[in-house]
Structures are given as structure tokens and as C-alpha cells.
């Protein structure tokens, strides 16, 4: 019932400052400013690539204000996807126990994972003019202690076909997980993962935040340019330690730290690279 990952939502008390940071890091452009009554939030929407980043700033006492108080910092509030049949998706989600509010042409869906609220926003597909240095978003990562239960619930809520799912593990980063690919021919998915090493970054994050969204991933033809700009600005960025660095060679992937984007870690991979761990390594194009 889902087609693409099209956006992320970030809860923040300083939308203007976060917007400027995203502009500097990845060339994001502001495309609209409005409010969401259901969330009691003012919204600034940025476009980067074909994806969007919704910056949610509290507009009175409501769920965004509550989550900022509970979490104590800017963070990934929600994951966004598109659907070709939003009414059928909403019916399916509510039958599976999700809470739902429709507003402004979008469906806001809330589920509970291990006692924590997890928010999604579903939008209709749209054609947009790409902006900035990213090509498109394709993943939002959800941390959960009981991976199997979380995957089953997410699949049930959104009517996802488990035959498309891919298991993923990483000793380097200390986790095991499942990529809930919406289609066998696209990278779009939620990644549901369980940390296995609590001494590593992801494990420490889970210990502090419990079940929650952790990061997002995007594809870009300008990975090296983004990395160099971040370093020149003193922003936190990590290169893949498994990758042999060669002068003049395009980078395969990097991670911009949460502080570099004022609230969200962003993985950025070169075109097609993510198929290496998404079930079809033969689809990865060789670096020129």
C-alpha cells in the first residue's frame, strides 16, 4: 500500500535555524510554511532532492511540544511515505489499531511500539522539481528491542508484502534488522533494527531513547561535495571505515551526524549502492 519514502518530520524549537543548517549542508530549499492543527505545530517544509523535510515547531500544548519535552532535544518525529490508495491504507491501519487524523490532504498515523509513540505521515504521490544535493530519500530507521514484533506490526499496519523484506546485520555498527521494502524494484522502505552492542552509537541511542526513529538515508550524486562542505563548516561527518579512500575518487557513502543537521542523522549513499545490502548486489553500478 506504500510506494515511496517521501519525507521526514523533525520536531524542533528553532525551525528557522534548522532550515538554514539544511540549506548549508545539502542545499535544501524552503517550499512552504503552514500549520498542522492535529499536532499543534507550525510547519516549515523544505525540499531536498525529490524528498521533503517537515520542520515541526510547537504551536501551543500538543504532541510536538510533549515529545520535545519528553525527548529533551530536536529529533526525528515522523517518517513519511506516499500511497496510491490512501483511503484503503487508512482503513487497513485503523483496523490494525493505529490512530489516524486526516488534515490538509495528508493522513497522520500513530502507532505504539514497546510503549513509545511512533508517528507516520502519508501523502499522495506528486511530481516535484528536485532541489539541492540529494537525489531522493529512501529509508527511515526505527529502533526496537523486539524486532520481529515491530516488523510484523508495521507490515500489518501498512499492508506490506513480507516477501519483499530483506534481513540485514552489521557487526561493525552492532545491529540486526529488516528492510521492509515496499516493492522489490525500489529501495524505499522502513528499516526496523535492534541494536546488539550497547557500547556502540546505535546501542547508546536506544538505551537513552528506547523505541524511536533513529535516522534516514538518501541517495546522492554529490557525496564527496557534501562531505567536503560539512568538514569545511566543522560539522560532524563520518566516512565508511570499510571503504578504501582514494584521492579524486567519489565516496560511496557518508553519515552526517545529528548535530550537523540539528536533530537527525542522515546517511548518504551514491547511486545504486544501497542495493548492495538490499537484496540485489548485482544492481550496484561500478564507480567510474
NORQUICOR-V231588 format. One record per residue. N is the residue number from 1. PSI is psi in degrees with one decimal (none if undefined). D_FIRST is the distance of its C-alpha to the first C-alpha in Angstrom with 1 decimal. Layout:
N&PSI&D_FIRST, N&PSI&D_FIRST
This chain:
1&-13.7&0.0, 2&148.0&3.8, 3&-51.1&6.7, 4&156.2&9.9, 5&120.6&12.1, 6&-9.6&14.2, 7&164.6&16.5, 8&153.4&18.4, 9&133.5&20.6, 10&124.8&24.1, 11&129.9&26.4, 12&157.6&29.9, 13&0.3&33.3, 14&71.4&34.1, 15&-38.8&31.4, 16&-45.3&34.1, 17&-40.3&35.2, 18&-40.6&31.8, 19&-41.8&31.0, 20&-38.7&34.3, 21&-44.8&33.5, 22&-33.6&30.2, 23&-46.1&32.2, 24&-41.8&34.9, 25&-47.2&32.7, 26&12.2&30.1, 27&25.2&31.0, 28&146.7&28.4, 29&134.2&29.1, 30&130.6&28.8, 31&-19.0&26.9, 32&163.1&27.0, 33&124.6&28.4, 34&-154.6&27.5, 35&158.6&26.8, 36&105.9&24.2, 37&-38.8&26.0, 38&-30.8&23.5, 39&-4.2&24.3, 40&55.7&27.8, 41&142.9&27.4, 42&140.1&28.6, 43&129.0&26.1, 44&121.9&27.1, 45&126.2&24.4, 46&147.3&25.3, 47&136.0&23.9, 48&119.1&24.3, 49&-138.5&23.2, 50&-0.6&20.1, 51&169.9&18.8, 52&151.7&20.1, 53&117.6&21.9, 54&116.5&22.3, 55&117.8&25.6, 56&118.4&26.0, 57&132.8&29.6, 58&139.1&30.7, 59&62.8&31.9, 60&-174.0&33.7, 61&119.1&32.9, 62&-165.6&29.2, 63&-37.2&26.4, 64&-44.6&26.9, 65&-44.3&30.6, 66&-45.0&30.2, 67&-35.2&28.1, 68&-37.2&30.6, 69&-45.2&33.4, 70&-43.7&31.8, 71&-25.9&30.8, 72&11.2&33.9, 73&166.1&32.6, 74&144.6&30.0, 75&169.1&26.7, 76&110.8&23.0, 77&-42.2&21.9, 78&158.2&18.1, 79&138.7&15.3, 80&140.2&13.3, 81&166.0&10.0, 82&157.3&8.7, 83&142.4&5.9, 84&-16.4&7.1, 85&79.5&6.9, 86&-35.6&8.0, 87&-41.0&10.2, 88&-38.9&8.0, 89&-44.3&6.1, 90&-42.4&9.8, 91&-44.2&11.1, 92&-44.8&9.3, 93&-44.7&10.4, 94&-35.0&13.8, 95&-28.2&14.4, 96&1.0&14.0, 97&4.8&16.6, 98&151.4&15.2, 99&147.0&17.3, 100&138.6&16.0, 101&132.8&17.9, 102&130.6&17.1, 103&133.9&19.5, 104&33.3&20.2, 105&3.1&16.9, 106&155.6&14.9, 107&120.1&13.4, 108&119.8&15.2, 109&132.1&14.0, 110&129.0&16.6, 111&173.9&16.8, 112&126.6&19.9, 113&116.2&20.5, 114&38.7&24.1, 115&-1.5&25.4, 116&141.4&24.1, 117&137.4&21.7, 118&124.0&18.6, 119&141.7&17.1, 120&153.0&13.9, 121&126.3&13.6, 122&130.5&10.6, 123&157.8&11.9, 124&152.3&11.5, 125&147.7&12.1, 126&153.3&15.9, 127&126.6&18.8, 128&159.4&21.3, 129&119.9&24.6, 130&152.7&24.4, 131&150.4&26.9, 132&-159.4&28.8, 133&-3.7&29.0, 134&155.6&25.4, 135&-53.3&23.1, 136&155.7&19.7, 137&146.3&18.0, 138&-3.9&15.9, 139&141.2&16.2, 140&133.9&16.9, 141&129.5&18.9, 142&126.3&19.0, 143&139.2&22.3, 144&144.2&22.8, 145&-41.7&25.7, 146&87.5&23.9, 147&-45.3&21.4, 148&-46.1&20.4, 149&-41.2&19.9, 150&-43.2&17.9, 151&-45.5&15.5, 152&-39.7&15.1, 153&-45.6&14.5, 154&-42.2&11.9, 155&-40.3&10.0, 156&-44.2&10.6, 157&-43.7&9.8, 158&6.0&6.2, 159&40.1&5.8, 160&146.9&6.5, 161&112.5&9.0, 162&-17.1&12.4, 163&-19.5&14.1, 164&-10.7&12.8, 165&151.0&14.4, 166&131.3&17.8, 167&141.0&20.6, 168&138.7&22.7, 169&154.2&26.2, 170&112.0&28.8, 171&-33.9&32.4, 172&-46.5&33.3, 173&-5.6&31.0, 174&59.7&31.0, 175&164.3&27.5, 176&147.3&25.3, 177&-175.1&21.5, 178&133.0&18.1, 179&115.3&15.8, 180&63.3&12.2, 181&130.8&11.4, 182&-28.6&7.8, 183&148.1&9.7, 184&-12.6&13.4, 185&3.6&14.7, 186&155.9&13.8, 187&-14.7&15.1, 188&131.6&12.3, 189&162.2&11.9, 190&139.6&13.3, 191&120.2&16.6, 192&114.6&17.9, 193&153.7&21.6, 194&120.9&24.8, 195&140.0&28.1, 196&-8.8&30.8, 197&101.8&33.7, 198&-2.1&34.4, 199&-14.2&37.1, 200&169.7&34.7, 201&-48.5&32.9, 202&-41.1&29.5, 203&-41.3&31.4, 204&-37.2&33.5, 205&-44.6&30.6, 206&-40.8&29.0, 207&-33.6&32.4, 208&-42.8&32.7, 209&-16.4&29.2, 210&-154.2&27.7, 211&123.0&23.9, 212&165.4&22.5, 213&141.4&20.9, 214&-42.8&23.4, 215&-179.3&22.7, 216&166.8&20.6, 217&144.2&20.9, 218&160.0&21.4, 219&144.8&22.8, 220&146.6&26.1, 221&2.0&29.0, 222&43.0&31.3, 223&-46.4&31.2, 224&-42.8&35.0, 225&-42.2&35.6, 226&-42.2&33.3, 227&-45.2&35.2, 228&-40.6&38.6, 229&-39.4&37.9, 230&-43.9&36.7, 231&-39.5&39.9, 232&-27.4&42.1, 233&-0.1&40.8, 234&19.6&41.4, 235&151.3&37.7, 236&126.9&36.4, 237&140.3&34.8, 238&133.9&34.5, 239&157.1&34.6, 240&116.3&33.4, 241&-15.3&36.5, 242&-9.5&35.8, 243&129.6&36.1, 244&119.4&39.5, 245&131.1&40.4, 246&133.1&42.2, 247&130.4&43.8, 248&-5.4&42.1, 249&138.2&39.1, 250&142.3&35.6, 251&149.6&34.0, 252&-45.2&31.0, 253&155.6&29.5, 254&167.7&30.6, 255&122.6&29.6, 256&127.0&30.6, 257&158.3&31.7, 258&-39.6&30.5, 259&-26.0&33.9, 260&-20.8&33.4, 261&17.0&30.5, 262&50.0&31.6, 263&-11.2&29.1, 264&131.7&26.5, 265&138.0&27.0, 266&118.5&25.4, 267&140.9&25.4, 268&121.1&25.9, 269&151.5&25.9, 270&162.4&27.2, 271&132.5&25.2, 272&-11.8&23.6, 273&-38.3&25.3, 274&-18.4&22.2, 275&-18.1&21.7, 276&-36.7&24.9, 277&14.1&23.2, 278&24.2&19.7, 279&-11.8&20.6, 280&69.0&22.1, 281&-20.8&25.4, 282&-14.8&26.6, 283&-6.0&24.4, 284&122.5&26.4, 285&141.8&28.8, 286&146.8&32.4, 287&138.9&33.9, 288&none&36.5
